[in-house]
Amino acid sequence: MKERININEKVSVMPMIPTRDLVVFPNMTVHFDVGREMSIKSMLNARDGDGLVFLCAQQDLSVEKPTKKDLYKVGTIASIQQFVKTPAGIYRCLVKGVKRAKLISFYEKEDCYEAEVRKMTTYAREKLDETELAAVMREVRSAFEEFARILPRMPQEIYSSVMGAKDARELFESIAFNVPLTFVDKQSLLEASTAGEKLVLMMTILAREIEVLSLEAQIHAQVQSQIDDSQREYYIREQIKALQNELGEGYSDGTDENEIEGYYNKIKAMEASDEIKEKLNGEVKRLSRMAGSSQEAVVIRGYLDTVLGLPWGVFTEDRADIKKAQQILDRDHYGMKKVKERIVENLAVRVLTPDIKGQIICLVGPPGVGKTSVAKSVAAALNRKFVRVSLGGVKDESDIRGHRKTYVGAMPGRIINAMKLADSSNPVMLLDEIDKMSNDFRGDPSSAMLEVLDSEQNNAFRDHYIEVPYDLSNVLFITTANSLDTVAAPLLDRMEVIELTSYTREEKFHIAKEHLVKKQLEKHGLKASMMRITNDGIYKLIDGYTREAGVRNLERTIGSLCRKAAKEIAEGMSSGEEDKVKKVTFKDSNIADYLGHEKYQPDLVNEKDAVGCVNGLAWTSVGGVLMPLEVLALDGKGKTELTGSLGDVMKESAKIAVSYCRSIADKYGIDKDFYEKKDLHIHAPEGAVPKDGPSAGVTMITGIVSALSGIKVRSDVAMTGEITLTGKVLPIGGLREKTMAAYKAGVKTVIVPAANRGDLDEIDDTVKLGLEFVFAERISDVLDTALAVSDINNIPLEILGHKTGVRAKKLTV
């Protein structure tokens, strides 16, 4: 390293910065970033010294550690105005040019740069006379005026400062400091000595820039004439095309031959009709004649990719082992006998007749009973691919049939898209929430579904996007709905409806024990050895903490217990008491400590035989319930008061009961004129809950007879059934849920219509073993069973007119 030397006042050694793509003129203020370590140190040395630094441009911008030969001969001594460090670790510097200087020597020290420079005058003595200089200034102004006209967005302030310059130096600095020029041109201007020389060189540079800008404007005009508003996104490509034409290199924008050949090969290999192949080959031929970047080519390419991506002729082999399929269904779901039987029957028929088509099943039931999950099990049992299509909230017919491919953003409908996702021509397709579809001005999606679910039409389903027929006849469609009220009648006619009723108490118990507990243990990182819920604990969760048709809330409640168990176990491990916390057990007696008090109370049941108090049975969407009915006979004028949010049908049943009671008044020692002297008040507790339906008829007439005759009603008997004016007992629905409610409430005998005898097959075996069933054909059978025998024996035989204690036929299973 050389030492600093001072030959005379014009020569000095100072910190030096090699700049890249930056030239600073004297009197020019500019800011720039400093990132190289040695340059940063040089700036710090200059700042801490006299504040002066020598800035010299590099000839090659890619050189990281320049030497003297990499630098220009002339640079600028600048005064540091500001030097700060940014949050990104880069230093930002603000300098002002002071004087030109010539690089004599370049020193690279350990951590910084220094240079020996000879100071130069900013402007040497002018060689041109005043007339020549004035002519040069006029030409420069004229060139700048033309340059400003062509250059877009030239600031008015710069234009005004150039046009208003008073001398050659001011004119040069107004242009050089503000016009964007290359650093090579700026370096040439810096090296020029006099103001006249600088202006002559500036005039040459501006003339060249004007020529380049004019050519760019010509190319832009040529491009603009070739494109319209719909092709503006290809503006850059057209500019490249025009540039290459200008250079004489030509331009080719044809579609790749390999791509075209690939499409032809895929069409040839696909298993489709000649009509479809001819259609697709025509589209490929059109594509080959188009520019690859055109909008129509993009549309055709997307269309071909969609159609060729469908599983043409791709099938999975159905499972032939019926027993294995039955095992898979039983493994995944408890109960659901009808659904399982239908699927196994379908599989058996397919084994005998492989070509059978047109299977459409509709699963109807309340939320949470497993409609969606059973469809997945069906796919696994049949060894088929499974794909789900959500129809909830669909209002547009195009969601089903797709959009015409001529529209921007067109795409196939949900059915074709599902087939593409399934990658098989015979999947199990779940059409979820089909009852939630609606229609508006964009069409009726339910009407579009008619073709999809019609086995006579769906072998040639035409989506608006693909425009060719696609065979859906091999698809096993399974639809789900919460209610059939909103499903269009023609659509409903195409489906085989299987009703999934709400789970009974016993079914929920088995589902929780065999599926939900295991699932939640795994989800929360627990093992069976770490947490256990006893049988009575599960019943407690079902009865006291959930009331639903399905098991979703039950699963959430079990998950809550898992989290509380995990907390106890984790706390024990953190305190070093692993031996003390071995297993958390939840049972009937301690669940309230974790989940709080019970949210739901058990059904009200009369503890003793009472007059006018009858146990009725009702069906709700979350299962059966015990519905007590109270009847009170008061002195009055024969009015009948009905309370408890009773519906119109129940009010009509009450009128029928009062009328029939008048016809049998003598039989039970009731005053014949009670309808004139007695007021009847019929009340169903839990008045905030609306109640309706005809099945409370037998309950009402039993209560009225008891209240008017004074005969007590047995507290261990519950009943359900519709009545007629002639005393017949008509069948009702929901027997499975109602009998489960009676069993849960501790009732011993249940009176049901004789016409419901066949429904016993659907009742749980546990309920059959725990209840005594009485099948009533007439109201007298109901009263013989429900009214307390001891009270009936107190009525004289001549009034009763028949042998006391005679009961209707009973069946104890």
Sequence and secondary structure as in RCSB ss.txt:
>XXXX:A:sequence
MKERININEKVSVMPMIPTRDLVVFPNMTVHFDVGREMSIKSMLNARDGDGLVFLCAQQDLSVEKPTKKDLYKVG
TIASIQQFVKTPAGIYRCLVKGVKRAKLISFYEKEDCYEAEVRKMTTYAREKLDETELAAVMREVRSAFEEFARI
LPRMPQEIYSSVMGAKDARELFESIAFNVPLTFVDKQSLLEASTAGEKLVLMMTILAREIEVLSLEAQIHAQVQS
QIDDSQREYYIREQIKALQNELGEGYSDGTDENEIEGYYNKIKAMEASDEIKEKLNGEVKRLSRMAGSSQEAVVI
RGYLDTVLGLPWGVFTEDRADIKKAQQILDRDHYGMKKVKERIVENLAVRVLTPDIKGQIICLVGPPGVGKTSVA
KSVAAALNRKFVRVSLGGVKDESDIRGHRKTYVGAMPGRIINAMKLADSSNPVMLLDEIDKMSNDFRGDPSSAML
EVLDSEQNNAFRDHYIEVPYDLSNVLFITTANSLDTVAAPLLDRMEVIELTSYTREEKFHIAKEHLVKKQLEKHG
LKASMMRITNDGIYKLIDGYTREAGVRNLERTIGSLCRKAAKEIAEGMSSGEEDKVKKVTFKDSNIADYLGHEKY
QPDLVNEKDAVGCVNGLAWTSVGGVLMPLEVLALDGKGKTELTGSLGDVMKESAKIAVSYCRSIADKYGIDKDFY
EKKDLHIHAPEGAVPKDGPSAGVTMITGIVSALSGIKVRSDVAMTGEITLTGKVLPIGGLREKTMAAYKAGVKTV
IVPAANRGDLDEIDDTVKLGLEFVFAERISDVLDTALAVSDINNIPLEILGHKTGVRAKKLTV
>XXXX:A:secstr
      SSTTEEEEEEEEESS    TT EEEEEE SHHHHHHHHHHHHTTSEEEEEEBSSTT SS  GGGB SEE
EEEEEEEEEE TTS EEEEEEEEEEEEEEEEEE SS EEEEEEEE SS    S HHHHHHHHHHHHHHHHHHHHH
STT  HHHHHHHHT  SHHHHHHHHHTTS   HHHHHHHHH  SHHHHHHHHHHHHHHHHHHHHHHHHHHHHHHH
H  GGGGGGHHHHHHHHHHHHHT     B  HHHHHHHHHHHHHS   HHHHHHHHHHHHHHHTSBTTSHHHHHH
HHHHHHHHTS TT        HHHHHHHHHHH S  HHHHHHHHHHHHHHHH TT    EEEEE  TTSSHHHHH
HHHHHHHT  EEEEE TT   THHHH   TTSTT    HHHHHHHHHTSSS EEEEETGGG   BTTB HHHHHH
HHT TTTGGGEE TTT SEE  TT EEEEEES STTS HHHHHTSEEEE     HHHHHHHIIIIIHHHHHHHTT
  TTTEEE HHHHHHIIIII   SSSHHHHHHHHHHHHHHHHHHHHHHHTT TTT   EEE TTTHHHHH S SS
      SS BTTEEEEEEEETTEEEEEEEEEEEEESSS EEEESSB HHHHHHHHHHHHHHHHTTGGGT  TTHH
HHEEEEEE S TTS B  GGGHHHHHHHHHHHHH   B TTEEE  EE TTSBEE  S HHHHHHHHHHHT  EE
EEEGGGGGGGGGS HHHHHH EEEEESBHHHHHHHHB HHHHHTS HHHH S TT    EEE 
